[in-house]
Each structure stands twice: as C-alpha cells, then as structure tokens.
Amino acid sequence: MTSPPPPQQVVWAERIAVVRKHHDMESRLTAPVSERMLDLAGLRPGMRVLDVASGMGEPSLRAARRVGPSGFVLGTDLVDGMLEVAREQARALALSNIEFRAGDAETLELPERSFDAATVRWALMYMPRPERALERIWRALQPSGLLVCTTWGGFDQVEYSALPRRTMARFRPLPTVEPDAPSVFRYADPERFGAVLRHSGFSVEHVESMYIPVMEAADGAGVVQWIRSFGGPVAKLAQELTPEEQRAWEEEVIRECEPYRTDGKVQLGGVTWLFAARRTEREPASHSSA
C-alpha cells in the first residue's frame, strides 16, 4: 500500500500553477538574497553544491553558473512539479552541470561527505522536522563544509505575510500557530535558529539581515489578487466573508499598501536572516542520542 504524500507536498503541488505564474517576478526581486547566499558560501569554480528545497531553481541555477563546468550542483525539492520549471530553465541556460532530484529533505539519501557547500533558502521553517533535514545536510557535506540558509524576521518585519494576516484579523480570527509549528515566523529569532544549527552539528560563523521584496503589483488591488491566488488561511477566510465584508477587507488591504509604494508600484517583502554555518566533527545531537 502506497503511503500518502506529506501535507507540505500536497500544499505545494496544488500551488504549482500560481507559483509558476509569479516565478519571474519573484526571481527578479529576490535575486539579491540568492546572490548574497552564494557569496557567503564562497562558491568558486569546481565546487560541488547541494541546494535543498530548490523550488523552481533558486539559488541552485545561480550556483551552477558560479561553479562552472568543472563544478556540480544538485537541487532537491519535495515537489517534482516545481523542479520541472527549474529543469526547463537549466536547459534554456545550457547548464549541463546541474541536476534536479525530487525528494523529502528529511530523508535524503546522499553520499557522505560529497559536497563542499549547501544552501537552503526559506525552507527549514516550513519542515515538520527540520533537524532531520539538517542532519542529512551535515552528512552530505565535506568536513568543514559551509551551510548557508535563510529565515524570515518577525511579524512586524515581514509585511508580505503580516499585512494580509493583519487586515483579515479585523474580520475573522486567524488560526493559531504554535511556536514550534511550521510557519513563516518559526525562526524569526536568530538566536533560536542559531541554537538549532549548533544542535545539528554546525558552528555558526556569520549572521546578517537584509530587506528583500518578494512581490510587486501596480496597486493595492493587485495585491488583493496576489493574496487570493496563493491560497492559504487568509485567502480561505476571504472566501467566507460576506460580499460587504469582502469589499471592506479589500479596501483595508488597498489602504495599507500605500506606504509600500515605490516607483509607481506596490512592493511587499520583509527582513530575512542569512546564516553561514560550518560543519563540525561533532555529530548532530538528534543522531547521537538516537
């Protein structure tokens, strides 16, 4: 009997069409954080790089260009439909040094000590058991290999997520999210996430933050469409509003978008934390205590 797919896989599989629609915009806007991740990883020609939760190819495609023909990049993701977009881009860019493989980050089977660096962009906070994914990465890295990953800041720092939630909360109560449950803000505290990395066999060498936009629209009405198209708890609650409440909620979103207007467009993003952590010889605590 075949086991059912993990809940996260189902969610993202259902969103492929929407994510594909907005991919070019998001890739352009978030390029600075991808490039900075690769800077922190110290990528150079000939290196072997593991990118976990690649989605549609960020930052794995950029990594492939940096390591060149003598290097290699393996991009993995839970949803093969996401990776198909990344494969299309790799073919369009004539990149022959990159491979995309579907798989759960928590159960990845990779040769030990086979990669020089690893990257994980905005994914660990959504995983049910991120420490298991970190253990897999630890095993796949060479001794002293670098892991570079990102998390989002706190609620008041990440308007692309906070604005929809804040406006909807005036009309309907939002589902409660436990601090340890998968969510955007799970690792908003860099000290807390640093402890997770250390517990997983890494030594945190560098932490920094930067602001990054993730979406833009001509106006607030475009932001309303973006919120609705991506689904999630806010979009579901919006469907439950009466017609009068829907109009009132949309007006609230449009009004709150005005402070985020830049060069004639509304941009929403947030503060993201970047971590560079080196693999130590100390095995992850989750393994040693097993």
C-alpha positions in Angstrom: 0.0 0.0 0.0 1.4 3.4 -1.0 1.8 5.9 1.8 0.0 9.3 1.4 2.2 12.2 0.4 3.4 14.6 3.2 1.0 17.5 3.8 3.6 20.0 2.7 3.9 18.2 -0.6 0.2 18.3 -1.2 0.1 22.1 -0.4 2.9 23.0 -2.8 1.7 20.6 -5.5 -1.6 22.4 -5.5 0.1 25.8 -5.9 2.4 25.0 -8.8 0.4 26.9 -11.4 0.2 30.0 -9.2 3.9 29.9 -8.2 4.9 29.4 -11.9 2.8 32.5 -12.8 4.7 34.7 -10.4 8.1 33.0 -10.7 9.8 35.5 -13.0 8.7 38.4 -10.7 9.9 36.7 -7.5 13.1 35.5 -9.0 14.0 39.1 -10.1 13.0 40.7 -6.8 14.8 38.1 -4.6 17.9 37.8 -6.7 20.0 39.9 -4.2 19.4 37.4 -1.3 20.3 34.4 -3.6 23.5 36.1 -4.7 24.4 37.0 -1.2 23.9 33.4 -0.1 26.3 32.3 -2.7 28.8 35.0 -1.7 28.7 33.7 1.9 29.1 30.1 0.7 32.3 31.2 -1.0 31.5 29.4 -4.3 34.2 29.1 -6.8 34.8 27.0 -10.0 35.0 23.3 -9.4 32.9 23.2 -6.2 30.1 20.7 -5.5 27.0 22.3 -4.1 23.8 20.9 -2.6 20.7 23.1 -2.7 17.9 21.8 -0.6 14.3 22.9 -1.3 15.3 24.4 -4.6 11.7 25.0 -5.7 11.9 26.5 -9.2 15.7 26.8 -9.1 16.7 29.4 -6.5 19.6 29.7 -5.8 20.7 26.4 -7.5 20.7 27.8 -11.0 22.9 30.8 -10.0 25.2 28.4 -8.1 25.7 26.3 -11.3 26.9 29.4 -13.1 29.3 30.2 -10.3 30.9 26.8 -10.0 31.2 26.5 -13.8 31.6 23.4 -16.0 34.1 21.8 -13.6 31.7 22.0 -10.7 28.3 20.4 -9.9 25.0 21.4 -8.3 22.3 19.1 -7.0 19.0 20.7 -6.4 16.3 18.9 -4.4 12.7 19.6 -3.6 9.7 17.8 -2.2 7.6 18.6 -5.3 8.8 17.4 -8.7 6.4 19.8 -10.4 8.4 22.7 -9.0 11.7 21.2 -10.2 10.3 20.8 -13.7 10.4 24.5 -14.0 14.0 24.6 -12.8 14.9 21.9 -15.3 13.4 24.0 -18.1 15.5 27.0 -17.1 18.6 24.9 -16.9 18.0 23.7 -20.4 17.4 27.2 -21.6 20.6 28.4 -20.0 22.5 25.4 -21.4 23.7 24.4 -17.9 25.0 20.8 -18.0 26.5 20.8 -14.5 23.2 20.8 -12.6 20.8 18.0 -11.7 17.3 18.3 -10.0 16.0 15.4 -7.9 12.7 15.2 -6.1 12.8 14.0 -2.5 12.0 14.8 1.1 14.8 16.8 2.7 14.2 14.9 5.9 15.0 11.5 4.3 17.5 12.4 1.5 19.9 9.6 0.7 23.2 11.2 -0.5 26.8 10.0 -0.4 28.5 11.1 2.8 31.0 14.0 2.6 30.3 14.6 -1.1 29.5 18.3 -1.2 31.6 21.4 -0.5 28.7 23.7 0.4 25.0 23.6 0.9 22.2 26.2 0.6 18.6 26.3 1.9 16.6 29.3 1.0 13.4 30.0 3.1 12.5 26.3 3.7 13.7 25.0 7.0 11.0 26.8 9.0 8.3 25.0 7.0 9.6 21.5 7.5 7.9 19.3 10.1 11.3 18.1 11.5 14.0 20.5 10.2 16.6 18.9 12.4 16.4 15.7 10.3 17.0 17.7 7.2 20.0 19.4 8.8 21.4 16.0 9.8 21.1 14.9 6.2 22.9 18.0 5.0 25.6 17.6 7.7 26.3 14.0 6.4 26.4 15.1 2.8 28.9 17.9 3.5 32.7 17.6 3.4 34.5 18.2 6.8 34.3 22.0 7.4 31.8 22.4 4.6 29.6 25.5 4.7 25.8 25.6 5.0 24.1 28.9 4.1 20.4 29.3 4.9 17.8 31.9 5.3 14.8 32.5 7.6 12.3 35.4 7.8 12.2 38.0 10.6 9.4 38.7 13.0 5.8 39.6 12.2 6.3 43.3 12.2 9.3 42.9 9.9 7.7 40.8 7.1 4.8 42.7 5.6 4.2 40.3 2.7 2.9 37.9 5.3 1.8 40.3 8.1 -0.3 42.7 6.0 -2.7 40.0 4.7 -3.0 38.5 8.2 -3.4 41.8 10.0 -6.1 43.1 7.7 -8.0 39.8 7.8 -7.8 39.6 11.6 -10.2 42.6 11.7 -12.9 40.5 10.2 -12.2 36.9 11.2 -10.0 35.2 13.8 -6.9 33.6 12.2 -5.8 30.0 13.0 -3.4 29.8 16.0 0.1 28.7 15.1 2.2 27.1 17.8 5.8 28.5 18.2 7.3 25.2 17.1 4.9 24.5 14.2 5.9 25.1 10.6 5.3 28.7 9.7 6.9 31.8 8.2 7.9 33.1 11.6 9.1 29.9 13.2 12.7 31.0 13.2 12.3 34.8 13.4 14.6 34.9 16.4 18.2 34.4 15.0 19.4 33.2 18.4 16.9 30.4 18.4 17.7 29.3 14.9 21.4 29.5 15.7 20.8 27.1 18.5 19.1 24.7 16.1 22.1 24.8 13.8 24.5 24.2 16.7 22.4 21.3 17.9 22.6 19.9 14.4 26.4 19.8 14.3 27.2 23.2 12.8 29.2 26.2 14.1 27.5 29.5 13.2 30.2 31.8 11.8 28.1 34.6 10.4 24.6 36.1 10.7 23.3 39.1 8.9 19.9 40.6 7.9 18.7 42.3 4.8 15.4 43.6 3.5 14.1 41.9 0.3 10.9 42.4 -1.7 9.1 39.2 -2.8 6.2 40.6 -4.8 5.1 43.8 -6.6 1.8 45.0 -8.1 0.6 48.1 -9.9 -1.6 48.9 -6.9 -3.3 47.6 -3.8 -6.0 45.8 -5.9 -3.2 43.8 -7.5 -2.0 42.8 -4.0 -5.5 41.6 -3.2 -5.4 39.4 -6.3 -2.0 38.1 -5.3 -3.2 37.2 -1.8 -6.3 35.4 -3.2 -4.3 33.5 -5.8 -1.8 32.0 -3.4 -4.4 30.4 -1.1 -3.5 29.7 2.5 -5.5 30.7 5.6 -6.1 34.3 4.7 -7.4 33.5 1.2 -9.7 30.8 2.6 -11.1 33.2 5.2 -11.7 35.8 2.5 -13.9 33.3 0.7 -16.0 33.0 3.8 -16.6 36.8 4.1 -20.0 38.3 3.1 -19.9 40.4 0.0 -19.9 43.5 2.1 -17.1 42.2 4.3 -15.1 41.2 1.3 -15.3 44.8 -0.1 -14.3 46.2 3.3 -11.4 43.8 3.6 -10.1 44.7 0.1 -10.3 48.4 0.9 -8.3 47.7 4.1 -5.6 45.9 2.1 -5.5 48.7 -0.5 -5.2 51.4 2.1 -2.4 49.6 4.0 -0.5 49.0 0.8 0.1 52.7 0.2 3.2 53.1 2.5 4.8 50.3 0.4 4.5 52.1 -2.9 7.9 52.5 -4.7 8.5 53.9 -8.2 4.8 53.7 -9.0 4.4 50.1 -7.8 3.5 48.5 -4.5 6.2 46.2 -3.2 5.8 43.8 -0.3 8.7 41.9 1.3 10.4 41.6 4.6 13.6 41.3 6.6 15.4 38.0 6.1 18.1 36.5 8.2 21.1 34.9 6.5 23.2 32.3 8.3 26.6 30.8 7.4 27.4 27.8 9.5 30.3 25.4 9.2 30.1 21.6 9.6 31.9 20.5 12.7 33.1 17.0 13.5 30.5 16.8 16.3 27.7 14.6 15.1 24.1 16.1 15.2 22.6 15.7 18.6 19.5 14.1 17.0 21.8 11.2 15.8 24.0 10.8 18.8 21.0 10.5 21.1 19.2 8.0 18.9 
